[in-house]
Amino acid sequence: MKDTKLNYTLNVICRWIVGLVFLFSSFVKGVDPLGTSYKIQEYMTAWSIGSITFEWALPLATTLAVTLIAAEFLVGVLLLTGCFRKLSAWLLVLMMLFFTGTTLIDAITNKVTDCGCFGDAVKLTNWQTFWKNIALDVPTVWIFLTKGLRYNRRFERDSIVTIFAIMLMVLFQMYNIYNEPCIDFRPWKKGNVMMSQEENAEIKTFFTYRNTKTGETQEIESSKLMDYMADPAWAEEWEWQASHVIDPHEILAPGFSMLDTQGDDLSRELIASNDYLIIATIHHIDDVSERGIVALQRTVAFANENNIHIVVLTAALPEEAQTFLYENNLGDVEFYMADATAIETMLRSNPGFVLLRNAEVLGKWHYRNVMKLQDYINDKENN
C-alpha cells in the first residue's frame, strides 16, 4: 500500500472508529464480567462439533471471560494510541474473524439468542450483531492493509501502554466481580421501582399494525382501535402484526418469581410491602463460601433485632434449601424459590442482598460488603 497522506488519514480514521467500538464493548462487559462468563457458559452448553461438546470447559468460563474482555480492551487501546500497530492489526483481524463467524452461526441457528457483545447495556438481535460485525470488517481490512504506513516503533513506550492497559482492565474486572458491578444495566438497578403501587392502575392491551404499502408500523391502544377500524381506507391499508399486554402490577424483571413450598408465587405481595424487605439471594447453594454464610447469619441476626422482614431466595429445591438453612442455624428464615438465571440477574454475588420498600430497589450489596447494608438502614432510621 502506497504511503500517501490520504491512505494514512484513512488508517487513522478507521483505527479510531474500531478502537472506540472495542473500548465501549470491553468496558460495558468489564463492568459485569460474570455476565460475560454466564454467556460463555451458554455457548459451551449450546454448541457442539459433531459428537464433541464443550461442557468440560464450563469451570474455565470466568477466566475466559476476563481474558477475552482484557484482550478486547487492549486492542482498542492499541488502535487508538498507535502502539504495536502491526501486532494490533493482526489481533484485530483474528478477533473480527472469530466474532463475525460466531455471530453468523448464531444468526442462522439461533442457538444462543443474544451474543452479549455489549453486555446488558445494549441489546441486539443476532442478525443485527452480525451486520454490525460486517460493518466493522470494512475498516478492519483497511487497518490491516495499511498497518505499516508511517509506523515508528517505540518498543518501551508501546510495552508500557500494553502492560498498563491489561492491568487496568483486569483489576477493573476483579473489582466488579468482588463488589458487584459498579454500573448496573440490569432490571434490579438501585432506584428502579419494580412494579406499580397504584391499586387502580389499568391493564392495557396494545396492537401493532403495519401499513401494507409503506411498511410503516403503528402501535394502537385497544380502547382506540375501533376509531381506526371505523375508517374503511385505514382498515384496507393496515394489517395486524402483533399484540402485547402491559400489566402495571407485573414485576419489571422477565421470568422473576418467588415461589413458596406450595408453588404459589408471592413476589408481588412481598415486593409491594410498605416496610423494609431484605432478599438474600442464593443462585447456587452448593457454592456458598464460609464467608458468605457468616454474612448471611449476621444479616439475619441484624434483621431480627430490628424487626425487618428478611427472606432467602434460592434456586435450590425446597429440601436442599431447608437442609442448608438448618445446618447453618438459619432454620427459622423464610425462604422462596426462583429460577437461577432470574436470581443471577438480580445479583451476581452468592449470596447477595437486595433491600426494597414499596417495590423500590433501595440498594444491593455483595456479601463482602454486607455491613454497608446495615449502615444504610441505621442511617435512614436515625435521620
C-alpha positions, 0 to 999 in steps of 0.5 A: 500500500502506497504511503500517501497522506490520504491512505494514512488519514484513512488508517487513522480514521478507521483505527479510531472508529474500531478502537472506540467500538472495542473500548465501549464493548470491553468496558460495558462487559468489564463492568459485569464480567460474570455476565460475560462468563454466564454467556460463555457458559451458554455457548459451551452448553449450546454448541457442539462439533459433531459428537464433541461438546464443550461442557468440560470447559464450563469451570474455565468460563470466568477466566475466559471471560476476563481474558477475552474482555482484557484482550478486547480492551487492549486492542482498542487501546492499541488502535487508538494510541498507535502502539504495536500497530502491526501486532494490533492489526493482526489481533484485530483481524483474528478477533473480527474473524472469530466474532463475525463467524460466531455471530453468523452461526448464531444468526442462522441457528439461533442457538444462543439468542443474544451474543452479549457483545455489549453486555446488558447495556445494549441489546441486539438481535443476532442478525443485527450483531452480525451486520454490525460485525460486517460493518466493522470488517470494512475498516478492519481490512483497511487497518490491516492493509495499511498497518505499516504506513508511517509506523515508528516503533517505540518498543518501551513506550508501546510495552508500557501502554500494553502492560498498563492497559491489561492491568487496568482492565483486569483489576477493573474486572476483579473489582466488579466481580468482588463488589458487584458491578459498579454500573448496573444495566440490569432490571434490579438497578438501585432506584428502579421501582419494580412494579406499580403501587397504584391499586387502580392502575389499568391493564392495557392491551396494545396492537401493532399494525403495519401499513401494507404499502409503506411498511410503516408500523403503528402501535394502537391502544385497544380502547382506540382501535375501533376509531381506526377500524371505523375508517374503511381506507385505514382498515384496507391499508393496515394489517395486524402484526402483533399484540402485547399486554402491559400489566402495571402490577407485573414485576419489571424483571422477565421470568422473576418469581418467588415461589413458596413450598406450595408453588404459589408465587408471592413476589408481588405481595412481598415486593409491594410491602410498605416496610423494609424487605431484605432478599438474600439471594442464593443462585447456587447453594452448593457454592456458598463460601464460609464467608458468605454464610457468616454474612448471611447469619449476621444479616439475619441476626441484624434483621431480627433485632430490628424487626425487618422482614428478611427472606432467602431466595434460592434456586435450590429445591425446597429440601436442599434449601431447608437442609442448608438453612438448618445446618447453618442455624438459619432454620427459622428464615423464610425462604422462596424459590426462583429460577437461577438465571432470574436470581443471577440477574438480580445479583451476581454475588452468592449470596447477595442482598437486595433491600426494597420498600414499596417495590423500590430497589433501595440498594444491593450489596455483595456479601463482602460488603454486607455491613454497608447494608446495615449502615444504610438502614441505621442511617435512614432510621436515625435521620 
